[in-house]
Amino acid sequence: MLARLKRALIELGYRPSKEWWGVGGSQEIAHWEFTGDLGQLTVESETYMGVTITGADTVLAQLRARMASPAD
């Protein structure tokens, strides 16, 4: 799912600007920042919290539509 999410962001014209990953106890955390024409998006993935995406509503709507379509 995260690979598909990253691919969808890149297809929407976003480029990774910062990434980090770590483990604390049983918690795995990944943090990605993407930059594009409509501003910055942040993706955070945590073992017990799931995936959180923050950014402009317009981009989130485009991303939601792309992720809702069947995978290639």
All heavy atoms as TSV, in Angstrom:
chain	resi	resn	atom	element	x	y	z
A	1	MET	N	N	0.820	-1.177	0.000
A	1	MET	CA	C	0.000	0.000	0.000
A	1	MET	C	C	0.867	1.245	0.000
A	1	MET	O	O	0.584	2.189	-0.723
A	1	MET	CB	C	-0.936	-0.032	1.215
A	1	MET	CG	C	-2.098	0.931	1.141
A	1	MET	SD	S	-1.922	2.630	1.713
A	1	MET	CE	C	-1.292	2.543	3.305
A	2	LEU	N	N	1.922	1.262	0.799
A	2	LEU	CA	C	2.782	2.448	0.849
A	2	LEU	C	C	3.511	2.670	-0.476
A	2	LEU	O	O	3.669	3.814	-0.900
A	2	LEU	CB	C	3.773	2.338	2.007
A	2	LEU	CG	C	3.155	2.468	3.393
A	2	LEU	CD1	C	4.210	2.230	4.471
A	2	LEU	CD2	C	2.494	3.823	3.586
A	3	ALA	N	N	3.908	1.597	-1.139
A	3	ALA	CA	C	4.555	1.737	-2.444
A	3	ALA	C	C	3.573	2.317	-3.458
A	3	ALA	O	O	3.935	3.191	-4.259
A	3	ALA	CB	C	5.082	0.389	-2.920
A	4	ARG	N	N	2.316	1.865	-3.429
A	4	ARG	CA	C	1.297	2.396	-4.332
A	4	ARG	C	C	1.012	3.861	-4.012
A	4	ARG	O	O	0.836	4.678	-4.913
A	4	ARG	CB	C	0.021	1.564	-4.215
A	4	ARG	CG	C	-1.035	1.997	-5.199
A	4	ARG	CD	C	-2.198	1.030	-5.244
A	4	ARG	NE	N	-3.174	1.535	-6.190
A	4	ARG	CZ	C	-4.470	1.570	-5.980
A	4	ARG	NH1	N	-4.955	1.070	-4.862
A	4	ARG	NH2	N	-5.289	2.055	-6.871
A	5	LEU	N	N	0.968	4.211	-2.742
A	5	LEU	CA	C	0.753	5.597	-2.331
A	5	LEU	C	C	1.875	6.496	-2.846
A	5	LEU	O	O	1.627	7.556	-3.425
A	5	LEU	CB	C	0.666	5.679	-0.809
A	5	LEU	CG	C	0.607	7.071	-0.195
A	5	LEU	CD1	C	-0.625	7.822	-0.647
A	5	LEU	CD2	C	0.645	6.965	1.324
A	6	LYS	N	N	3.111	6.055	-2.673
A	6	LYS	CA	C	4.255	6.840	-3.140
A	6	LYS	C	C	4.211	7.005	-4.653
A	6	LYS	O	O	4.454	8.092	-5.175
A	6	LYS	CB	C	5.554	6.171	-2.700
A	6	LYS	CG	C	6.780	7.011	-2.922
A	6	LYS	CD	C	7.990	6.346	-2.294
A	6	LYS	CE	C	9.206	7.245	-2.295
A	6	LYS	NZ	N	10.344	6.632	-1.620
A	7	ARG	N	N	3.895	5.938	-5.375
A	7	ARG	CA	C	3.795	6.000	-6.835
A	7	ARG	C	C	2.694	6.969	-7.259
A	7	ARG	O	O	2.877	7.777	-8.172
A	7	ARG	CB	C	3.546	4.603	-7.417
A	7	ARG	CG	C	3.554	4.571	-8.933
A	7	ARG	CD	C	3.473	3.167	-9.501
A	7	ARG	NE	N	2.259	2.465	-9.101
A	7	ARG	CZ	C	2.221	1.374	-8.351
A	7	ARG	NH1	N	3.334	0.829	-7.914
A	7	ARG	NH2	N	1.076	0.806	-8.045
A	8	ALA	N	N	1.549	6.943	-6.566
A	8	ALA	CA	C	0.446	7.851	-6.893
A	8	ALA	C	C	0.854	9.306	-6.680
A	8	ALA	O	O	0.535	10.179	-7.503
A	8	ALA	CB	C	-0.785	7.518	-6.047
A	9	LEU	N	N	1.567	9.588	-5.609
A	9	LEU	CA	C	2.033	10.964	-5.356
A	9	LEU	C	C	2.991	11.422	-6.450
A	9	LEU	O	O	2.892	12.557	-6.935
A	9	LEU	CB	C	2.696	11.054	-3.984
A	9	LEU	CG	C	1.734	11.053	-2.800
A	9	LEU	CD1	C	2.494	10.847	-1.499
A	9	LEU	CD2	C	0.933	12.343	-2.767
A	10	ILE	N	N	3.893	10.558	-6.848
A	10	ILE	CA	C	4.839	10.909	-7.911
A	10	ILE	C	C	4.090	11.141	-9.221
A	10	ILE	O	O	4.392	12.088	-9.961
A	10	ILE	CB	C	5.932	9.830	-8.033
A	10	ILE	CG1	C	6.841	9.915	-6.793
A	10	ILE	CG2	C	6.740	9.986	-9.325
A	10	ILE	CD1	C	7.819	8.778	-6.637
A	11	GLU	N	N	3.085	10.325	-9.512
A	11	GLU	CA	C	2.281	10.510	-10.727
A	11	GLU	C	C	1.502	11.821	-10.687
A	11	GLU	O	O	1.215	12.399	-11.738
A	11	GLU	CB	C	1.324	9.332	-10.906
A	11	GLU	CG	C	2.036	8.054	-11.299
A	11	GLU	CD	C	1.130	6.833	-11.265
A	11	GLU	OE1	O	-0.053	6.939	-10.874
A	11	GLU	OE2	O	1.621	5.742	-11.618
A	12	LEU	N	N	1.169	12.316	-9.503
A	12	LEU	CA	C	0.482	13.604	-9.362
A	12	LEU	C	C	1.459	14.785	-9.417
A	12	LEU	O	O	1.043	15.933	-9.305
A	12	LEU	CB	C	-0.306	13.654	-8.045
A	12	LEU	CG	C	-1.556	12.797	-7.981
A	12	LEU	CD1	C	-2.123	12.771	-6.562
A	12	LEU	CD2	C	-2.612	13.318	-8.964
A	13	GLY	N	N	2.731	14.501	-9.614
A	13	GLY	CA	C	3.721	15.562	-9.756
A	13	GLY	C	C	4.470	15.911	-8.487
A	13	GLY	O	O	5.206	16.895	-8.454
A	14	TYR	N	N	4.304	15.119	-7.454
A	14	TYR	CA	C	5.000	15.370	-6.192
A	14	TYR	C	C	6.333	14.635	-6.176
A	14	TYR	O	O	6.460	13.540	-6.715
A	14	TYR	CB	C	4.135	14.948	-5.002
A	14	TYR	CG	C	3.200	16.057	-4.629
A	14	TYR	CD1	C	2.081	16.317	-5.387
A	14	TYR	CD2	C	3.483	16.889	-3.568
A	14	TYR	CE1	C	1.256	17.376	-5.088
A	14	TYR	CE2	C	2.664	17.954	-3.251
A	14	TYR	CZ	C	1.555	18.192	-4.027
A	14	TYR	OH	O	0.759	19.251	-3.743
A	15	ARG	N	N	7.316	15.260	-5.557
A	15	ARG	CA	C	8.645	14.671	-5.450
A	15	ARG	C	C	9.042	14.563	-3.991
A	15	ARG	O	O	8.812	15.493	-3.209
A	15	ARG	CB	C	9.686	15.531	-6.184
A	15	ARG	CG	C	9.428	15.630	-7.675
A	15	ARG	CD	C	9.671	14.268	-8.354
A	15	ARG	NE	N	9.258	14.259	-9.743
A	15	ARG	CZ	C	8.240	13.561	-10.228
A	15	ARG	NH1	N	7.495	12.830	-9.446
A	15	ARG	NH2	N	7.945	13.595	-11.502
A	16	PRO	N	N	9.652	13.430	-3.599
A	16	PRO	CA	C	10.103	13.294	-2.211
A	16	PRO	C	C	11.134	14.366	-1.875
A	16	PRO	O	O	12.027	14.639	-2.666
A	16	PRO	CB	C	10.745	11.907	-2.171
A	16	PRO	CG	C	10.253	11.196	-3.384
A	16	PRO	CD	C	9.955	12.249	-4.400
A	17	SER	N	N	10.980	15.012	-0.712
A	17	SER	CA	C	11.949	16.018	-0.292
A	17	SER	C	C	12.655	15.615	0.995
A	17	SER	O	O	13.743	16.101	1.282
A	17	SER	CB	C	11.270	17.379	-0.120
A	17	SER	OG	O	10.236	17.315	0.839
A	18	LYS	N	N	12.022	14.741	1.772
A	18	LYS	CA	C	12.635	14.296	3.022
A	18	LYS	C	C	11.996	12.974	3.416
A	18	LYS	O	O	10.785	12.812	3.300
A	18	LYS	CB	C	12.385	15.336	4.105
A	18	LYS	CG	C	13.031	15.036	5.438
A	18	LYS	CD	C	12.771	16.176	6.415
A	18	LYS	CE	C	13.439	15.932	7.732
A	18	LYS	NZ	N	13.175	17.015	8.678
A	19	GLU	N	N	12.819	12.032	3.868
A	19	GLU	CA	C	12.314	10.733	4.338
A	19	GLU	C	C	13.146	10.274	5.519
A	19	GLU	O	O	14.350	10.491	5.547
A	19	GLU	CB	C	12.426	9.665	3.246
A	19	GLU	CG	C	11.571	9.886	2.036
A	19	GLU	CD	C	11.681	8.738	1.035
A	19	GLU	OE1	O	11.960	7.586	1.444
A	19	GLU	OE2	O	11.499	8.993	-0.158
A	20	TRP	N	N	12.494	9.657	6.482
A	20	TRP	CA	C	13.215	8.967	7.550
A	20	TRP	C	C	12.356	7.830	8.063
A	20	TRP	O	O	11.160	7.784	7.831
A	20	TRP	CB	C	13.664	9.902	8.673
A	20	TRP	CG	C	12.590	10.669	9.387
A	20	TRP	CD1	C	12.213	11.961	9.126
A	20	TRP	CD2	C	11.765	10.239	10.466
A	20	TRP	NE1	N	11.201	12.339	9.978
A	20	TRP	CE2	C	10.909	11.301	10.811
A	20	TRP	CE3	C	11.666	9.049	11.180
A	20	TRP	CZ2	C	9.975	11.208	11.839
A	20	TRP	CZ3	C	10.722	8.960	12.191
A	20	TRP	CH2	C	9.902	10.035	12.508
A	21	TRP	N	N	13.012	6.903	8.726
A	21	TRP	CA	C	12.364	5.687	9.208
A	21	TRP	C	C	13.047	5.293	10.502
A	21	TRP	O	O	14.240	5.516	10.693
A	21	TRP	CB	C	12.541	4.602	8.150
A	21	TRP	CG	C	12.120	3.236	8.558
A	21	TRP	CD1	C	10.876	2.702	8.424
A	21	TRP	CD2	C	12.924	2.222	9.159
A	21	TRP	NE1	N	10.864	1.413	8.901
A	21	TRP	CE2	C	12.120	1.097	9.368
A	21	TRP	CE3	C	14.246	2.154	9.554
A	21	TRP	CZ2	C	12.584	-0.070	9.937
A	21	TRP	CZ3	C	14.717	0.987	10.132
A	21	TRP	CH2	C	13.883	-0.110	10.312
A	22	GLY	N	N	12.292	4.710	11.425
A	22	GLY	CA	C	12.897	4.266	12.668
A	22	GLY	C	C	12.034	3.260	13.399
A	22	GLY	O	O	10.868	3.051	13.061
A	23	VAL	N	N	12.629	2.650	14.396
A	23	VAL	CA	C	11.945	1.672	15.232
A	23	VAL	C	C	12.155	2.076	16.679
A	23	VAL	O	O	13.269	2.399	17.086
A	23	VAL	CB	C	12.487	0.246	15.008
A	23	VAL	CG1	C	11.858	-0.741	15.973
A	23	VAL	CG2	C	12.279	-0.192	13.579
A	24	GLY	N	N	11.072	2.080	17.445
A	24	GLY	CA	C	11.141	2.331	18.877
A	24	GLY	C	C	10.340	1.254	19.583
A	24	GLY	O	O	9.109	1.250	19.500
A	25	GLY	N	N	11.015	0.310	20.208
A	25	GLY	CA	C	10.308	-0.811	20.825
A	25	GLY	C	C	9.629	-1.637	19.751
A	25	GLY	O	O	10.262	-2.078	18.804
A	26	SER	N	N	8.313	-1.782	19.854
A	26	SER	CA	C	7.574	-2.548	18.848
A	26	SER	C	C	6.950	-1.640	17.785
A	26	SER	O	O	6.247	-2.102	16.906
A	26	SER	CB	C	6.463	-3.364	19.529
A	26	SER	OG	O	5.541	-2.486	20.158
A	27	GLN	N	N	7.219	-0.343	17.858
A	27	GLN	CA	C	6.628	0.644	16.946
A	27	GLN	C	C	7.589	0.957	15.804
A	27	GLN	O	O	8.726	1.361	16.030
A	27	GLN	CB	C	6.315	1.925	17.734
A	27	GLN	CG	C	5.640	2.992	16.944
A	27	GLN	CD	C	4.151	2.803	16.827
A	27	GLN	OE1	O	3.593	1.779	17.163
A	27	GLN	NE2	N	3.480	3.808	16.341
A	28	GLU	N	N	7.128	0.767	14.572
A	28	GLU	CA	C	7.894	1.169	13.385
A	28	GLU	C	C	7.265	2.435	12.842
A	28	GLU	O	O	6.048	2.514	12.671
A	28	GLU	CB	C	7.846	0.063	12.324
A	28	GLU	CG	C	8.637	0.396	11.094
A	28	GLU	CD	C	8.627	-0.740	10.074
A	28	GLU	OE1	O	8.379	-1.901	10.448
A	28	GLU	OE2	O	8.864	-0.441	8.901
A	29	ILE	N	N	8.078	3.439	12.570
A	29	ILE	CA	C	7.578	4.741	12.117
A	29	ILE	C	C	8.311	5.141	10.843
A	29	ILE	O	O	9.531	5.047	10.765
A	29	ILE	CB	C	7.792	5.817	13.193
A	29	ILE	CG1	C	7.108	5.425	14.491
A	29	ILE	CG2	C	7.292	7.172	12.707
A	29	ILE	CD1	C	7.471	6.290	15.679
A	30	ALA	N	N	7.549	5.593	9.842
A	30	ALA	CA	C	8.124	6.134	8.613
A	30	ALA	C	C	7.539	7.521	8.397
A	30	ALA	O	O	6.355	7.761	8.662
A	30	ALA	CB	C	7.801	5.239	7.429
A	31	HIS	N	N	8.370	8.441	7.929
A	31	HIS	CA	C	7.940	9.816	7.692
A	31	HIS	C	C	8.443	10.232	6.318
A	31	HIS	O	O	9.631	10.139	6.036
A	31	HIS	CB	C	8.545	10.732	8.769
A	31	HIS	CG	C	8.216	12.173	8.593
A	31	HIS	ND1	N	7.152	12.769	9.221
A	31	HIS	CD2	C	8.813	13.137	7.868
A	31	HIS	CE1	C	7.113	14.036	8.897
A	31	HIS	NE2	N	8.106	14.285	8.071
A	32	TRP	N	N	7.529	10.654	5.457
A	32	TRP	CA	C	7.879	11.129	4.117
A	32	TRP	C	C	7.331	12.524	3.951
A	32	TRP	O	O	6.196	12.806	4.340
A	32	TRP	CB	C	7.247	10.284	3.022
A	32	TRP	CG	C	7.599	8.843	2.973
A	32	TRP	CD1	C	8.689	8.230	3.520
A	32	TRP	CD2	C	6.844	7.819	2.325
A	32	TRP	NE1	N	8.651	6.888	3.248
A	32	TRP	CE2	C	7.533	6.614	2.517
A	32	TRP	CE3	C	5.670	7.815	1.606
A	32	TRP	CZ2	C	7.075	5.404	2.009
A	32	TRP	CZ3	C	5.207	6.620	1.104
A	32	TRP	CH2	C	5.909	5.429	1.298
A	33	GLU	N	N	8.097	13.392	3.314
A	33	GLU	CA	C	7.610	14.709	2.920
A	33	GLU	C	C	7.759	14.817	1.413
A	33	GLU	O	O	8.777	14.416	0.848
A	33	GLU	CB	C	8.403	15.813	3.624
A	33	GLU	CG	C	8.165	15.837	5.116
A	33	GLU	CD	C	8.986	16.876	5.849
A	33	GLU	OE1	O	9.576	17.764	5.186
A	33	GLU	OE2	O	9.041	16.793	7.085
A	34	PHE	N	N	6.718	15.337	0.766
A	34	PHE	CA	C	6.692	15.506	-0.679
A	34	PHE	C	C	6.410	16.968	-0.996
A	34	PHE	O	O	5.624	17.619	-0.305
A	34	PHE	CB	C	5.574	14.660	-1.314
A	34	PHE	CG	C	5.840	13.194	-1.286
A	34	PHE	CD1	C	5.561	12.442	-0.157
A	34	PHE	CD2	C	6.357	12.543	-2.394
A	34	PHE	CE1	C	5.797	11.085	-0.120
A	34	PHE	CE2	C	6.603	11.189	-2.372
A	34	PHE	CZ	C	6.312	10.450	-1.236
A	35	THR	N	N	7.027	17.465	-2.064
A	35	THR	CA	C	6.825	18.833	-2.505
A	35	THR	C	C	6.275	18.810	-3.924
A	35	THR	O	O	6.749	18.054	-4.768
A	35	THR	CB	C	8.152	19.615	-2.466
A	35	THR	OG1	O	8.679	19.545	-1.148
A	35	THR	CG2	C	7.946	21.065	-2.838
A	36	GLY	N	N	5.271	19.668	-4.167
A	36	GLY	CA	C	4.673	19.770	-5.490
A	36	GLY	C	C	4.116	21.163	-5.706
A	36	GLY	O	O	4.266	22.051	-4.860
A	37	ASP	N	N	3.452	21.360	-6.837
A	37	ASP	CA	C	2.914	22.665	-7.200
A	37	ASP	C	C	1.922	23.224	-6.185
A	37	ASP	O	O	1.814	24.434	-6.027
A	37	ASP	CB	C	2.239	22.604	-8.575
A	37	ASP	CG	C	3.248	22.396	-9.696
A	37	ASP	OD1	O	4.450	22.665	-9.477
A	37	ASP	OD2	O	2.834	21.967	-10.784
A	38	LEU	N	N	1.195	22.361	-5.518
A	38	LEU	CA	C	0.177	22.828	-4.568
A	38	LEU	C	C	0.671	22.810	-3.126
A	38	LEU	O	O	-0.121	22.864	-2.193
A	38	LEU	CB	C	-1.095	21.989	-4.702
A	38	LEU	CG	C	-1.805	22.113	-6.046
A	38	LEU	CD1	C	-2.976	21.150	-6.128
A	38	LEU	CD2	C	-2.283	23.541	-6.278
A	39	GLY	N	N	1.983	22.729	-2.941
A	39	GLY	CA	C	2.529	22.775	-1.592
A	39	GLY	C	C	3.111	21.458	-1.142
A	39	GLY	O	O	3.429	20.586	-1.947
A	40	GLN	N	N	3.244	21.325	0.152
A	40	GLN	CA	C	3.888	20.158	0.753
A	40	GLN	C	C	2.856	19.169	1.284
A	40	GLN	O	O	1.819	19.560	1.804
A	40	GLN	CB	C	4.792	20.598	1.903
A	40	GLN	CG	C	5.553	19.451	2.533
A	40	GLN	CD	C	6.591	19.941	3.511
A	40	GLN	OE1	O	7.339	20.854	3.212
A	40	GLN	NE2	N	6.625	19.324	4.679
A	41	LEU	N	N	3.162	17.888	1.147
A	41	LEU	CA	C	2.376	16.814	1.740
A	41	LEU	C	C	3.269	16.034	2.698
A	41	LEU	O	O	4.447	15.843	2.428
A	41	LEU	CB	C	1.885	15.831	0.676
A	41	LEU	CG	C	0.689	16.218	-0.155
A	41	LEU	CD1	C	0.466	15.171	-1.229
A	41	LEU	CD2	C	-0.537	16.343	0.690
A	42	THR	N	N	2.696	15.595	3.793
A	42	THR	CA	C	3.429	14.776	4.751
A	42	THR	C	C	2.691	13.452	4.917
A	42	THR	O	O	1.469	13.439	5.105
A	42	THR	CB	C	3.533	15.485	6.117
A	42	THR	OG1	O	4.191	16.736	5.925
A	42	THR	CG2	C	4.320	14.650	7.108
A	43	VAL	N	N	3.424	12.364	4.836
A	43	VAL	CA	C	2.883	11.018	5.022
A	43	VAL	C	C	3.601	10.407	6.216
A	43	VAL	O	O	4.830	10.376	6.246
A	43	VAL	CB	C	3.105	10.138	3.768
A	43	VAL	CG1	C	2.592	8.723	4.009
A	43	VAL	CG2	C	2.463	10.756	2.543
A	44	GLU	N	N	2.834	9.943	7.186
A	44	GLU	CA	C	3.402	9.258	8.338
A	44	GLU	C	C	2.732	7.903	8.491
A	44	GLU	O	O	1.510	7.799	8.392
A	44	GLU	CB	C	3.223	10.084	9.604
A	44	GLU	CG	C	4.045	11.370	9.571
A	44	GLU	CD	C	3.941	12.162	10.836
A	44	GLU	OE1	O	2.817	12.315	11.362
A	44	GLU	OE2	O	4.976	12.626	11.302
A	45	SER	N	N	3.541	6.893	8.702
A	45	SER	CA	C	3.057	5.531	8.887
A	45	SER	C	C	3.581	5.030	10.223
A	45	SER	O	O	4.791	5.025	10.448
A	45	SER	CB	C	3.559	4.646	7.746
A	45	SER	OG	O	3.271	3.301	8.009
A	46	GLU	N	N	2.659	4.628	11.094
A	46	GLU	CA	C	3.032	4.099	12.405
A	46	GLU	C	C	2.335	2.763	12.605
A	46	GLU	O	O	1.177	2.598	12.251
A	46	GLU	CB	C	2.615	5.063	13.509
A	46	GLU	CG	C	3.272	6.418	13.421
A	46	GLU	CD	C	2.852	7.338	14.545
A	46	GLU	OE1	O	2.618	6.847	15.661
A	46	GLU	OE2	O	2.744	8.544	14.293
A	47	THR	N	N	3.039	1.829	13.190
A	47	THR	CA	C	2.549	0.465	13.358
A	47	THR	C	C	1.135	0.418	13.927
A	47	THR	O	O	0.268	-0.245	13.380
A	47	THR	CB	C	3.502	-0.341	14.258
A	47	THR	OG1	O	4.794	-0.338	13.655
A	47	THR	CG2	C	3.017	-1.764	14.442
A	48	TYR	N	N	0.873	1.102	15.008
A	48	TYR	CA	C	-0.422	0.996	15.674
A	48	TYR	C	C	-1.396	2.104	15.307
A	48	TYR	O	O	-2.569	2.044	15.670
A	48	TYR	CB	C	-0.230	0.938	17.196
A	48	TYR	CG	C	0.583	-0.258	17.601
A	48	TYR	CD1	C	1.883	-0.127	18.061
A	48	TYR	CD2	C	0.065	-1.541	17.466
A	48	TYR	CE1	C	2.637	-1.238	18.411
A	48	TYR	CE2	C	0.819	-2.660	17.802
A	48	TYR	CZ	C	2.097	-2.489	18.283
A	48	TYR	OH	O	2.842	-3.589	18.610
A	49	MET	N	N	-0.936	3.122	14.568
A	49	MET	CA	C	-1.798	4.245	14.199
A	49	MET	C	C	-2.263	4.179	12.749
A	49	MET	O	O	-3.256	4.775	12.390
A	49	MET	CB	C	-1.070	5.574	14.435
A	49	MET	CG	C	-0.706	5.821	15.877
A	49	MET	SD	S	-2.143	5.983	16.958
A	49	MET	CE	C	-2.815	7.509	16.360
A	50	GLY	N	N	-1.517	3.494	11.903
A	50	GLY	CA	C	-1.852	3.439	10.488
A	50	GLY	C	C	-1.133	4.532	9.719
A	50	GLY	O	O	-0.057	4.972	10.109
A	51	VAL	N	N	-1.743	4.998	8.632
A	51	VAL	CA	C	-1.139	5.999	7.755
A	51	VAL	C	C	-1.911	7.303	7.884
A	51	VAL	O	O	-3.143	7.308	7.832
A	51	VAL	CB	C	-1.145	5.520	6.287
A	51	VAL	CG1	C	-0.595	6.589	5.359
A	51	VAL	CG2	C	-0.351	4.235	6.152
A	52	THR	N	N	-1.172	8.400	8.029
A	52	THR	CA	C	-1.756	9.738	8.096
A	52	THR	C	C	-1.139	10.575	6.992
A	52	THR	O	O	0.087	10.586	6.831
A	52	THR	CB	C	-1.457	10.403	9.456
A	52	THR	OG1	O	-1.934	9.562	10.500
A	52	THR	CG2	C	-2.115	11.755	9.561
A	53	ILE	N	N	-1.991	11.278	6.223
A	53	ILE	CA	C	-1.521	12.147	5.155
A	53	ILE	C	C	-2.059	13.543	5.424
A	53	ILE	O	O	-3.268	13.712	5.605
A	53	ILE	CB	C	-1.990	11.660	3.771
A	53	ILE	CG1	C	-1.579	10.209	3.556
A	53	ILE	CG2	C	-1.442	12.560	2.671
A	53	ILE	CD1	C	-2.225	9.560	2.344
A	54	THR	N	N	-1.182	14.547	5.439
A	54	THR	CA	C	-1.617	15.927	5.635
A	54	THR	C	C	-1.125	16.774	4.474
A	54	THR	O	O	-0.033	16.562	3.947
A	54	THR	CB	C	-1.086	16.505	6.969
A	54	THR	OG1	O	0.328	16.384	7.003
A	54	THR	CG2	C	-1.679	15.789	8.159
A	55	GLY	N	N	-1.960	17.732	4.081
A	55	GLY	CA	C	-1.616	18.639	2.989
A	55	GLY	C	C	-2.853	19.362	2.513
A	55	GLY	O	O	-3.913	19.325	3.147
A	56	ALA	N	N	-2.728	20.027	1.372
A	56	ALA	CA	C	-3.820	20.804	0.791
A	56	ALA	C	C	-4.999	19.900	0.431
A	56	ALA	O	O	-4.806	18.808	-0.097
A	56	ALA	CB	C	-3.334	21.553	-0.445
A	57	ASP	N	N	-6.211	20.372	0.710
A	57	ASP	CA	C	-7.418	19.586	0.429
A	57	ASP	C	C	-7.510	19.168	-1.034
A	57	ASP	O	O	-7.943	18.061	-1.344
A	57	ASP	CB	C	-8.673	20.383	0.801
A	57	ASP	CG	C	-8.848	20.527	2.302
A	57	ASP	OD1	O	-8.231	19.741	3.059
A	57	ASP	OD2	O	-9.603	21.421	2.719
A	58	THR	N	N	-7.102	20.038	-1.955
A	58	THR	CA	C	-7.173	19.736	-3.384
A	58	THR	C	C	-6.320	18.520	-3.733
A	58	THR	O	O	-6.754	17.621	-4.448
A	58	THR	CB	C	-6.680	20.944	-4.211
A	58	THR	OG1	O	-7.447	22.085	-3.838
A	58	THR	CG2	C	-6.815	20.705	-5.686
A	59	VAL	N	N	-5.113	18.492	-3.205
A	59	VAL	CA	C	-4.213	17.370	-3.487
A	59	VAL	C	C	-4.714	16.099	-2.826
A	59	VAL	O	O	-4.679	15.021	-3.418
A	59	VAL	CB	C	-2.779	17.685	-3.027
A	59	VAL	CG1	C	-1.864	16.511	-3.297
A	59	VAL	CG2	C	-2.270	18.921	-3.712
A	60	LEU	N	N	-5.215	16.216	-1.593
A	60	LEU	CA	C	-5.737	15.037	-0.903
A	60	LEU	C	C	-6.920	14.445	-1.659
A	60	LEU	O	O	-7.054	13.228	-1.752
A	60	LEU	CB	C	-6.121	15.383	0.529
A	60	LEU	CG	C	-4.946	15.778	1.434
A	60	LEU	CD1	C	-5.460	16.211	2.811
A	60	LEU	CD2	C	-3.945	14.659	1.553
A	61	ALA	N	N	-7.771	15.299	-2.259
A	61	ALA	CA	C	-8.903	14.806	-3.047
A	61	ALA	C	C	-8.409	14.076	-4.296
A	61	ALA	O	O	-8.930	13.013	-4.655
A	61	ALA	CB	C	-9.825	15.960	-3.434
A	62	GLN	N	N	-7.393	14.624	-4.965
A	62	GLN	CA	C	-6.822	13.966	-6.143
A	62	GLN	C	C	-6.195	12.630	-5.763
A	62	GLN	O	O	-6.362	11.633	-6.461
A	62	GLN	CB	C	-5.774	14.856	-6.807
A	62	GLN	CG	C	-6.327	16.084	-7.462
A	62	GLN	CD	C	-5.219	17.000	-7.972
A	62	GLN	OE1	O	-4.038	16.810	-7.693
A	62	GLN	NE2	N	-5.615	18.002	-8.735
A	63	LEU	N	N	-5.486	12.626	-4.661
A	63	LEU	CA	C	-4.842	11.395	-4.190
A	63	LEU	C	C	-5.874	10.342	-3.811
A	63	LEU	O	O	-5.748	9.169	-4.166
A	63	LEU	CB	C	-3.929	11.706	-3.009
A	63	LEU	CG	C	-3.164	10.540	-2.406
A	63	LEU	CD1	C	-2.280	9.869	-3.461
A	63	LEU	CD2	C	-2.339	11.005	-1.224
A	64	ARG	N	N	-6.933	10.770	-3.118
A	64	ARG	CA	C	-8.005	9.848	-2.727
A	64	ARG	C	C	-8.631	9.200	-3.957
A	64	ARG	O	O	-8.857	7.984	-3.990
A	64	ARG	CB	C	-9.053	10.614	-1.919
A	64	ARG	CG	C	-10.078	9.752	-1.258
A	64	ARG	CD	C	-11.065	10.557	-0.400
A	64	ARG	NE	N	-10.385	11.420	0.547
A	64	ARG	CZ	C	-10.446	12.761	0.543
A	64	ARG	NH1	N	-11.172	13.393	-0.362
A	64	ARG	NH2	N	-9.808	13.471	1.449
A	65	ALA	N	N	-8.894	10.001	-5.002
A	65	ALA	CA	C	-9.492	9.474	-6.237
A	65	ALA	C	C	-8.555	8.484	-6.915
A	65	ALA	O	O	-8.977	7.425	-7.378
A	65	ALA	CB	C	-9.828	10.627	-7.189
A	66	ARG	N	N	-7.262	8.814	-6.948
A	66	ARG	CA	C	-6.293	7.920	-7.600
A	66	ARG	C	C	-6.167	6.612	-6.826
A	66	ARG	O	O	-6.084	5.540	-7.411
A	66	ARG	CB	C	-4.942	8.597	-7.711
A	66	ARG	CG	C	-3.958	7.758	-8.491
A	66	ARG	CD	C	-2.733	8.529	-8.858
A	66	ARG	NE	N	-3.019	9.676	-9.669
A	66	ARG	CZ	C	-2.772	9.794	-10.968
A	66	ARG	NH1	N	-2.226	8.777	-11.599
A	66	ARG	NH2	N	-3.041	10.882	-11.629
A	67	MET	N	N	-6.169	6.674	-5.515
A	67	MET	CA	C	-6.039	5.465	-4.704
A	67	MET	C	C	-7.311	4.618	-4.733
A	67	MET	O	O	-7.255	3.417	-4.519
A	67	MET	CB	C	-5.676	5.823	-3.257
A	67	MET	CG	C	-4.282	6.424	-3.085
A	67	MET	SD	S	-2.943	5.338	-3.549
A	67	MET	CE	C	-3.011	4.149	-2.211
A	68	ALA	N	N	-8.459	5.241	-4.990
A	68	ALA	CA	C	-9.728	4.503	-5.043
A	68	ALA	C	C	-9.871	3.696	-6.340
A	68	ALA	O	O	-10.622	2.724	-6.371
A	68	ALA	CB	C	-10.903	5.466	-4.899
A	69	SER	N	N	-9.134	4.082	-7.378
A	69	SER	CA	C	-9.228	3.345	-8.637
A	69	SER	C	C	-8.414	2.051	-8.503
A	69	SER	O	O	-7.490	1.966	-7.705
A	69	SER	CB	C	-8.704	4.198	-9.798
A	69	SER	OG	O	-7.328	4.442	-9.655
A	70	PRO	N	N	-8.771	1.034	-9.301
A	70	PRO	CA	C	-8.058	-0.239	-9.217
A	70	PRO	C	C	-6.567	-0.062	-9.475
A	70	PRO	O	O	-6.161	0.775	-10.270
A	70	PRO	CB	C	-8.700	-1.089	-10.315
A	70	PRO	CG	C	-10.013	-0.440	-10.599
A	70	PRO	CD	C	-9.833	1.014	-10.278
A	71	ALA	N	N	-5.760	-0.871	-8.796
A	71	ALA	CA	C	-4.301	-0.821	-8.962
A	71	ALA	C	C	-3.927	-1.295	-10.358
A	71	ALA	O	O	-4.577	-2.154	-10.934
A	71	ALA	CB	C	-3.622	-1.694	-7.915
A	72	ASP	N	N	-2.864	-0.702	-10.871
A	72	ASP	CA	C	-2.374	-1.107	-12.203
A	72	ASP	C	C	-1.730	-2.465	-12.156
A	72	ASP	O	O	-1.149	-2.884	-11.250
A	72	ASP	CB	C	-1.356	-0.088	-12.718
A	72	ASP	CG	C	-2.015	1.285	-12.949
A	72	ASP	OD1	O	-3.235	1.327	-13.122
A	72	ASP	OD2	O	-1.278	2.289	-12.946
